[in-house]
Amino acid sequence: MTAPRSDAPQRLTGLRVVDVHGAKVGTVQQVYRDDATNAPEWITVRTGLFGLTEVFVPLAGARRTGDALHVPYTKHAIRSAPPIDTPDHLDPSAETRLYRHYGILRPGAPGPV
């Protein structure tokens, strides 16, 4: 997963991120694209009292309304996401940990049997 180079996903940068209950979580910092499809798949969100923590949030199920990006996750789930230290690339093992944390399947992965 690589941080995007085109302008379109960057329009998300700076939007307020709002959780499933309407609580403000933080601000979109970066948008990451899937290596295989080049589709935007993750955002990083700056959270915390002083905005010093940056966490990954899946874009699946997110919707933009004005200057806010509404995500289908709770503030607690977002803030407790595993810390990933990656400036430009989200490696597959880190991505797997994040999918597991959010309780969602990787796109294209087989569902439970």
Phi and psi in degrees as GROMACS dihedral restraints (atoms count N, CA, C in turn):
[ dihedral_restraints ]
;  ai    aj    ak    al  type     phi  dphi    fc
    3     4     5     6     1  -120.9    20    10
    4     5     6     7     1   143.9    20    10
    6     7     8     9     1   -62.7    20    10
    7     8     9    10     1   139.4    20    10
    9    10    11    12     1   -71.2    20    10
   10    11    12    13     1   156.2    20    10
   12    13    14    15     1  -111.0    20    10
   13    14    15    16     1   -16.3    20    10
   15    16    17    18     1   -87.9    20    10
   16    17    18    19     1   170.0    20    10
   18    19    20    21     1   -81.5    20    10
   19    20    21    22     1   -32.4    20    10
   21    22    23    24     1   -53.0    20    10
   22    23    24    25     1   -55.1    20    10
   24    25    26    27     1   -66.1    20    10
   25    26    27    28     1   -23.9    20    10
   27    28    29    30     1   -68.0    20    10
   28    29    30    31     1   -13.8    20    10
   30    31    32    33     1   -65.3    20    10
   31    32    33    34     1   -15.0    20    10
   33    34    35    36     1   -79.4    20    10
   34    35    36    37     1   -25.6    20    10
   36    37    38    39     1   -58.4    20    10
   37    38    39    40     1   130.5    20    10
   39    40    41    42     1    93.9    20    10
   40    41    42    43     1   -10.6    20    10
   42    43    44    45     1   -69.9    20    10
   43    44    45    46     1   149.1    20    10
   45    46    47    48     1   -72.7    20    10
   46    47    48    49     1   138.2    20    10
   48    49    50    51     1  -101.5    20    10
   49    50    51    52     1   127.8    20    10
   51    52    53    54     1  -118.8    20    10
   52    53    54    55     1   134.0    20    10
   54    55    56    57     1   -80.6    20    10
   55    56    57    58     1  -179.4    20    10
   57    58    59    60     1   -60.3    20    10
   58    59    60    61     1   -23.8    20    10
   60    61    62    63     1   -98.1    20    10
   61    62    63    64     1     1.4    20    10
   63    64    65    66     1    92.8    20    10
   64    65    66    67     1     4.7    20    10
   66    67    68    69     1   -83.5    20    10
   67    68    69    70     1   138.1    20    10
   69    70    71    72     1   -70.3    20    10
   70    71    72    73     1   132.6    20    10
   72    73    74    75     1  -104.3    20    10
   73    74    75    76     1   -40.6    20    10
   75    76    77    78     1   169.7    20    10
   76    77    78    79     1  -152.8    20    10
   78    79    80    81     1  -129.2    20    10
   79    80    81    82     1   138.0    20    10
   81    82    83    84     1   -65.3    20    10
   82    83    84    85     1   129.3    20    10
   84    85    86    87     1  -104.9    20    10
   85    86    87    88     1   -49.0    20    10
   87    88    89    90     1  -140.6    20    10
   88    89    90    91     1   159.0    20    10
   90    91    92    93     1  -120.1    20    10
   91    92    93    94     1   131.0    20    10
   93    94    95    96     1  -112.0    20    10
   94    95    96    97     1   138.3    20    10
   96    97    98    99     1  -102.9    20    10
   97    98    99   100     1   151.6    20    10
   99   100   101   102     1   -68.2    20    10
  100   101   102   103     1   135.4    20    10
  102   103   104   105     1   -62.4    20    10
  103   104   105   106     1   -37.6    20    10
  105   106   107   108     1   -81.3    20    10
  106   107   108   109     1   -42.0    20    10
  108   109   110   111     1  -101.0    20    10
  109   110   111   112     1   -17.6    20    10
  111   112   113   114     1    66.9    20    10
  112   113   114   115     1    11.8    20    10
  114   115   116   117     1   -82.4    20    10
  115   116   117   118     1   141.2    20    10
  117   118   119   120     1   -60.4    20    10
  118   119   120   121     1   129.7    20    10
  120   121   122   123     1  -128.7    20    10
  121   122   123   124     1   -30.0    20    10
  123   124   125   126     1  -133.9    20    10
  124   125   126   127     1   153.7    20    10
  126   127   128   129     1  -124.7    20    10
  127   128   129   130     1   156.7    20    10
  129   130   131   132     1  -105.4    20    10
  130   131   132   133     1   144.0    20    10
  132   133   134   135     1  -125.8    20    10
  133   134   135   136     1   128.9    20    10
  135   136   137   138     1   -84.2    20    10
  136   137   138   139     1   122.0    20    10
  138   139   140   141     1  -127.1    20    10
  139   140   141   142     1  -178.0    20    10
  141   142   143   144     1    95.2    20    10
  142   143   144   145     1   165.0    20    10
  144   145   146   147     1   -55.0    20    10
  145   146   147   148     1   -43.3    20    10
  147   148   149   150     1  -108.7    20    10
  148   149   150   151     1    10.2    20    10
  150   151   152   153     1    66.4    20    10
  151   152   153   154     1    33.7    20    10
  153   154   155   156     1   -94.3    20    10
  154   155   156   157     1   -11.3    20    10
  156   157   158   159     1  -104.2    20    10
  157   158   159   160     1   136.2    20    10
  159   160   161   162     1  -123.1    20    10
  160   161   162   163     1   124.0    20    10
  162   163   164   165     1  -125.6    20    10
  163   164   165   166     1   158.0    20    10
  165   166   167   168     1   -89.0    20    10
  166   167   168   169     1   140.9    20    10
  168   169   170   171     1  -135.3    20    10
  169   170   171   172     1   132.9    20    10
  171   172   173   174     1   -67.9    20    10
  172   173   174   175     1   146.4    20    10
  174   175   176   177     1   -83.8    20    10
  175   176   177   178     1   -14.3    20    10
  177   178   179   180     1   -55.8    20    10
  178   179   180   181     1   124.7    20    10
  180   181   182   183     1    84.2    20    10
  181   182   183   184     1    -2.0    20    10
  183   184   185   186     1   -78.2    20    10
  184   185   186   187     1   151.0    20    10
  186   187   188   189     1  -141.2    20    10
  187   188   189   190     1   142.3    20    10
  189   190   191   192     1   -94.8    20    10
  190   191   192   193     1   134.5    20    10
  192   193   194   195     1  -134.2    20    10
  193   194   195   196     1   105.6    20    10
  195   196   197   198     1    62.2    20    10
  196   197   198   199     1  -122.1    20    10
  198   199   200   201     1   -99.4    20    10
  199   200   201   202     1    20.9    20    10
  201   202   203   204     1  -124.5    20    10
  202   203   204   205     1   146.5    20    10
  204   205   206   207     1  -113.8    20    10
  205   206   207   208     1   113.6    20    10
  207   208   209   210     1   -90.8    20    10
  208   209   210   211     1   125.1    20    10
  210   211   212   213     1  -115.3    20    10
  211   212   213   214     1   149.4    20    10
  213   214   215   216     1   -86.3    20    10
  214   215   216   217     1    39.0    20    10
  216   217   218   219     1  -130.9    20    10
  217   218   219   220     1   155.8    20    10
  219   220   221   222     1   -80.6    20    10
  220   221   222   223     1   157.9    20    10
  222   223   224   225     1   -57.7    20    10
  223   224   225   226     1   -40.4    20    10
  225   226   227   228     1   -62.6    20    10
  226   227   228   229     1   -44.9    20    10
  228   229   230   231     1   -61.9    20    10
  229   230   231   232     1   -40.6    20    10
  231   232   233   234     1   -67.3    20    10
  232   233   234   235     1   -49.0    20    10
  234   235   236   237     1   -68.7    20    10
  235   236   237   238     1   -21.8    20    10
  237   238   239   240     1   -98.3    20    10
  238   239   240   241     1    11.7    20    10
  240   241   242   243     1   -60.8    20    10
  241   242   243   244     1   147.4    20    10
  243   244   245   246     1   -59.8    20    10
  244   245   246   247     1   137.1    20    10
  246   247   248   249     1   -68.7    20    10
  247   248   249   250     1   131.4    20    10
  249   250   251   252     1  -126.0    20    10
  250   251   252   253     1   120.5    20    10
  252   253   254   255     1   -99.5    20    10
  253   254   255   256     1    94.3    20    10
  255   256   257   258     1  -148.9    20    10
  256   257   258   259     1   111.7    20    10
  258   259   260   261     1   -75.2    20    10
  259   260   261   262     1   -36.0    20    10
  261   262   263   264     1  -127.9    20    10
  262   263   264   265     1   -17.1    20    10
  264   265   266   267     1  -144.8    20    10
  265   266   267   268     1   133.2    20    10
  267   268   269   270     1   -99.9    20    10
  268   269   270   271     1   109.9    20    10
  270   271   272   273     1   -76.3    20    10
  271   272   273   274     1   159.3    20    10
  273   274   275   276     1   -57.0    20    10
  274   275   276   277     1   -36.9    20    10
  276   277   278   279     1   -68.6    20    10
  277   278   279   280     1   -39.0    20    10
  279   280   281   282     1   -66.6    20    10
  280   281   282   283     1   -40.2    20    10
  282   283   284   285     1   -63.2    20    10
  283   284   285   286     1   -40.0    20    10
  285   286   287   288     1   -61.5    20    10
  286   287   288   289     1   -43.2    20    10
  288   289   290   291     1   -60.8    20    10
  289   290   291   292     1   -39.9    20    10
  291   292   293   294     1   -68.2    20    10
  292   293   294   295     1   -44.1    20    10
  294   295   296   297     1   -59.0    20    10
  295   296   297   298     1   -43.1    20    10
  297   298   299   300     1   -61.3    20    10
  298   299   300   301     1   -44.6    20    10
  300   301   302   303     1   -58.9    20    10
  301   302   303   304     1   -44.5    20    10
  303   304   305   306     1   -82.7    20    10
  304   305   306   307     1    -4.6    20    10
  306   307   308   309     1    69.1    20    10
  307   308   309   310     1    32.9    20    10
  309   310   311   312     1  -124.7    20    10
  310   311   312   313     1   158.5    20    10
  312   313   314   315     1   -88.2    20    10
  313   314   315   316     1   146.6    20    10
  315   316   317   318     1   -62.9    20    10
  316   317   318   319     1   135.7    20    10
  318   319   320   321     1   -54.1    20    10
  319   320   321   322     1   133.1    20    10
  321   322   323   324     1    86.4    20    10
  322   323   324   325     1    -6.9    20    10
  324   325   326   327     1   -78.5    20    10
  325   326   327   328     1   146.9    20    10
  327   328   329   330     1   -66.6    20    10
  328   329   330   331     1   142.8    20    10
  330   331   332   333     1   -76.6    20    10
  331   332   333   334     1   174.9    20    10
  333   334   335   336     1   -63.8    20    10
  334   335   336   337     1   145.4    20    10
